[in-house]
Amino acid sequence: MSEESKQEAQRTEAPPVAEAEDAAGRERELAEARRRGEELYARLQYLQADFENFRKRTEREMEMLVRNANEALVSRLLPFLDDLDAAGASLRGKAGKGLVMLRDNLLRTLREAGLEEIPAMGAAFDPYLHECVQQVNDPDAPDGTVKDVVRKGYRFQTRVARPAQVVVVKKEGPSTEPKDGEQHA
């Protein structure tokens, strides 16, 4: 065989071995790229879920912040509302009507924001809604009912902004304790 034919034979034999090694290398690279792509995709999904949770948490925190700010403002306006009630009740004529109109406008605005008066007169005493400032004996009213309202109470949205200060009926029954000068037999 001539030198030329030997070289030609080597050229024809070498490419199939080189191509097989090259194909195996490409398959490894492709498998590595697929693995890396799947890894990045999983990481992307995790980051998307994490961002969605962050967005929802931030929304909740902002709603709570606004609600607390509104509640604080309304609580600070309640004494002013009480003063308008007292002033409107004590004045007669146009001045009294003007104060009552002013109070009604303020109350309407606060109601639109979520303020509501806690009903107390004649209701059963509820320590979560009422604050007992005095107890009285009344034979005509049932025990534990609100006889009089000293200061109105209010609820803002779902929370009690200020409990109503009330006078509660407490029945006094016959005493079993000895009175001064008496002794048990």
C-alpha positions as CSV (number, residue, x, y, z in Angstrom):
1,M,0.0,0.0,0.0
2,S,1.2,3.3,-0.8
3,E,1.7,6.1,1.6
4,E,-1.1,7.9,0.1
5,S,-3.6,5.1,0.5
6,K,-2.5,4.6,4.1
7,Q,-3.3,8.2,4.9
8,E,-6.6,7.9,3.1
9,A,-7.5,4.9,5.2
10,Q,-6.6,6.7,8.4
11,R,-8.8,9.6,7.4
12,T,-11.8,7.4,6.8
13,E,-11.3,5.4,10.0
14,A,-10.7,8.3,12.3
15,P,-13.9,10.3,11.8
16,P,-16.3,7.6,13.1
17,V,-14.4,7.3,16.4
18,A,-14.1,11.1,16.7
19,E,-17.8,11.6,15.8
20,A,-18.9,9.0,18.5
21,E,-16.8,10.8,21.1
22,D,-18.2,14.2,19.9
23,A,-21.8,12.9,20.0
24,A,-21.3,11.6,23.6
25,G,-19.8,14.9,24.6
26,R,-22.8,16.8,23.1
27,E,-25.3,14.4,24.9
28,R,-23.5,15.1,28.2
29,E,-23.7,18.9,27.5
30,L,-27.3,18.6,26.6
31,A,-28.1,16.6,29.7
32,E,-26.2,19.1,31.8
33,A,-28.1,22.0,30.1
34,R,-31.4,20.3,30.7
35,R,-30.6,19.7,34.4
36,R,-29.5,23.3,34.8
37,G,-32.7,24.5,33.0
38,E,-34.9,22.4,35.3
39,E,-33.0,23.7,38.3
40,L,-33.5,27.3,37.2
41,Y,-37.2,26.7,36.4
42,A,-37.7,25.2,39.9
43,R,-35.9,28.2,41.4
44,L,-38.1,30.6,39.3
45,Q,-41.3,28.9,40.5
46,Y,-40.1,29.2,44.1
47,L,-39.3,32.9,43.7
48,Q,-42.7,33.5,42.1
49,A,-44.5,31.8,45.0
50,D,-42.3,33.7,47.5
51,F,-43.1,37.0,45.8
52,E,-46.8,36.3,45.7
53,N,-46.7,35.6,49.5
54,F,-44.8,38.8,50.0
55,R,-47.3,40.8,48.0
56,K,-50.3,39.3,50.0
57,R,-48.5,39.9,53.4
58,T,-47.8,43.5,52.4
59,E,-51.4,44.0,51.4
60,R,-52.6,42.6,54.7
61,E,-50.2,44.8,56.6
62,M,-51.2,47.9,54.8
63,E,-54.9,47.1,55.4
64,M,-54.2,46.6,59.1
65,L,-52.2,49.9,59.2
66,V,-55.0,51.9,57.6
67,R,-57.6,50.2,59.9
68,N,-55.6,51.0,63.0
69,A,-55.0,54.6,61.9
70,N,-58.7,55.0,61.2
71,E,-59.6,53.5,64.6
72,A,-57.2,55.8,66.4
73,L,-58.6,58.8,64.6
74,V,-62.2,57.8,65.4
75,S,-61.3,57.2,69.1
76,R,-59.8,60.7,69.3
77,L,-63.0,62.2,67.8
78,L,-65.4,60.5,70.3
79,P,-64.9,63.0,73.1
80,F,-65.6,65.8,70.6
81,L,-68.8,64.0,69.7
82,D,-69.7,63.8,73.4
83,D,-69.1,67.5,73.8
84,L,-71.4,68.2,70.8
85,D,-74.1,66.1,72.4
86,A,-73.9,68.0,75.7
87,A,-73.7,71.4,74.0
88,G,-76.7,70.6,71.7
89,A,-78.7,69.4,74.7
90,S,-78.0,72.5,76.7
91,L,-78.6,75.2,74.1
92,R,-82.0,76.2,72.8
93,G,-83.0,77.9,69.6
94,K,-81.0,78.2,66.4
95,A,-77.6,77.8,68.1
96,G,-78.8,74.5,69.6
97,K,-80.2,73.3,66.2
98,G,-76.9,74.3,64.5
99,L,-74.9,72.2,67.0
100,V,-77.2,69.3,66.5
101,M,-76.8,69.5,62.7
102,L,-73.1,69.7,63.1
103,R,-73.1,66.6,65.4
104,D,-75.4,64.7,63.0
105,N,-73.1,65.5,60.0
106,L,-70.0,64.3,62.0
107,L,-71.8,61.2,63.2
108,R,-73.0,60.4,59.6
109,T,-69.4,60.7,58.3
110,L,-68.1,58.4,61.1
111,R,-70.9,55.9,60.5
112,E,-69.9,55.7,56.8
113,A,-66.4,54.9,58.0
114,G,-67.7,52.1,60.2
115,L,-68.6,53.6,63.5
116,E,-71.8,52.4,65.2
117,E,-73.3,53.1,68.6
118,I,-73.5,50.3,71.1
119,P,-77.1,49.8,72.2
120,A,-77.3,49.9,75.9
121,M,-80.5,51.3,77.4
122,G,-82.7,48.4,78.7
123,A,-80.2,45.8,77.4
124,A,-78.6,43.1,79.5
125,F,-75.3,44.1,80.9
126,D,-72.4,42.8,78.8
127,P,-68.9,43.5,80.3
128,Y,-67.4,43.4,76.8
129,L,-69.7,46.2,75.6
130,H,-70.6,48.1,78.8
131,E,-68.7,49.6,81.7
132,C,-70.7,49.6,85.0
133,V,-70.2,52.9,86.8
134,Q,-73.0,52.5,89.3
135,Q,-75.4,49.8,90.6
136,V,-78.9,50.7,91.7
137,N,-81.9,48.8,93.1
138,D,-85.0,49.0,90.9
139,P,-87.9,46.8,91.8
140,D,-89.5,47.3,88.3
141,A,-86.4,46.3,86.2
142,P,-84.9,42.8,86.0
143,D,-81.5,42.2,87.7
144,G,-78.5,42.9,85.4
145,T,-80.2,45.2,83.0
146,V,-78.9,48.7,82.0
147,K,-81.1,51.3,83.7
148,D,-79.3,54.4,82.4
149,V,-76.5,55.4,80.0
150,V,-73.9,57.8,81.5
151,R,-71.7,57.9,78.3
152,K,-72.5,56.3,74.9
153,G,-70.3,53.5,73.8
154,Y,-69.2,52.9,70.2
155,R,-68.0,50.0,68.0
156,F,-65.7,50.8,65.1
157,Q,-66.0,48.1,62.4
158,T,-65.7,44.9,64.4
159,R,-63.9,46.2,67.5
160,V,-65.2,48.1,70.6
161,A,-63.8,51.6,70.3
162,R,-65.2,52.6,73.7
163,P,-67.5,50.7,76.0
164,A,-70.7,52.4,77.1
165,Q,-70.6,53.7,80.7
166,V,-73.9,52.5,82.3
167,V,-75.9,52.2,85.5
168,V,-76.9,48.6,86.1
169,V,-79.8,47.2,88.1
170,K,-78.8,45.0,91.0
171,K,-81.6,43.5,93.1
172,E,-81.1,43.7,96.8
173,G,-82.8,40.7,98.4
174,P,-83.4,40.1,102.0
175,S,-80.1,40.0,103.9
176,T,-79.0,36.9,105.7
177,E,-76.4,38.7,107.6
178,P,-77.3,40.0,111.1
179,K,-77.8,43.7,111.4
180,D,-76.1,45.8,114.1
181,G,-77.4,44.7,117.5
182,E,-78.9,41.4,116.3
183,Q,-77.4,38.0,117.0
184,H,-77.8,34.6,115.4
185,A,-79.8,32.2,117.4
